Amino acid sequence: MKHPPPHGEKLVLTGDEFQALRDVKIGKPIDPEMTARLVTLQLAEQGQGGFSLTNAGELRLIHGK
C-alpha cells in the first residue's frame, strides 16, 4: 500500500483514486481497500453520516487532480 508523501511534496493521484473520489461524492460504494487508501491520504473520512470527502478531497475534485 502506498503512503502519503512527505510533508511539502505534492501527491499525484492514480486514475482509480480520482475515480473513487468522484464515486464517494455521488454516494456510490467503493471497495474497502480504496476506502482505506482515501482515508490514509486524508481525502475522505468516516463520519456519523457515513463515508464522505474531506475538504482536501473536495478540492481535488474541483481542481480535477
C-alpha positions as CSV (number, residue, x, y, z in Angstrom):
1,M,0.0,0.0,0.0
2,K,1.2,3.5,-0.8
3,H,1.7,6.1,1.9
4,P,1.1,9.8,1.8
5,P,4.1,11.8,0.5
6,P,6.4,13.6,3.0
7,H,5.2,17.0,4.1
8,G,5.7,19.6,1.3
9,E,5.6,17.1,-1.6
10,K,2.7,17.0,-4.0
11,L,0.5,13.9,-4.1
12,V,-0.3,12.6,-7.5
13,L,-3.5,10.5,-7.6
14,T,-3.9,7.5,-9.8
15,G,-6.9,7.4,-12.1
16,D,-8.5,4.8,-9.8
17,E,-8.0,7.0,-6.8
18,F,-9.5,10.0,-8.6
19,Q,-12.5,8.0,-9.8
20,A,-13.0,6.8,-6.2
21,L,-13.2,10.4,-5.1
22,R,-15.9,11.0,-7.7
23,D,-17.8,7.9,-6.6
24,V,-17.7,8.9,-3.0
25,K,-19.0,12.4,-3.9
26,I,-22.1,10.9,-5.6
27,G,-22.6,8.2,-3.0
28,K,-21.5,5.2,-5.0
29,P,-19.9,2.5,-2.9
30,I,-16.2,1.8,-3.3
31,D,-14.2,-1.2,-2.3
32,P,-12.7,-1.4,1.2
33,E,-9.1,-1.2,0.0
34,M,-9.8,2.1,-1.8
35,T,-11.8,3.4,1.2
36,A,-8.7,2.8,3.4
37,R,-6.5,4.4,0.8
38,L,-8.6,7.6,0.6
39,V,-8.6,7.8,4.5
40,T,-4.9,7.3,4.6
41,L,-4.4,10.1,2.1
42,Q,-6.8,12.2,4.2
43,L,-9.1,12.8,1.2
44,A,-12.1,11.0,2.8
45,E,-13.3,10.1,6.2
46,Q,-15.9,8.0,8.0
47,G,-18.3,10.2,10.0
48,Q,-21.7,9.9,11.6
49,G,-23.4,10.5,8.3
50,G,-21.3,7.8,6.5
51,F,-18.3,8.0,4.3
52,S,-17.6,11.4,2.8
53,L,-14.9,13.6,1.3
54,T,-12.7,15.8,3.4
55,N,-12.0,19.4,2.4
56,A,-8.8,18.2,0.7
57,G,-10.8,15.6,-1.3
58,E,-13.4,18.2,-2.3
59,L,-10.6,20.5,-3.6
60,R,-9.1,17.7,-5.6
61,L,-12.4,17.2,-7.4
62,I,-12.8,20.9,-8.0
63,H,-9.3,21.2,-9.5
64,G,-9.6,17.9,-11.4
65,K,-6.3,16.5,-10.0
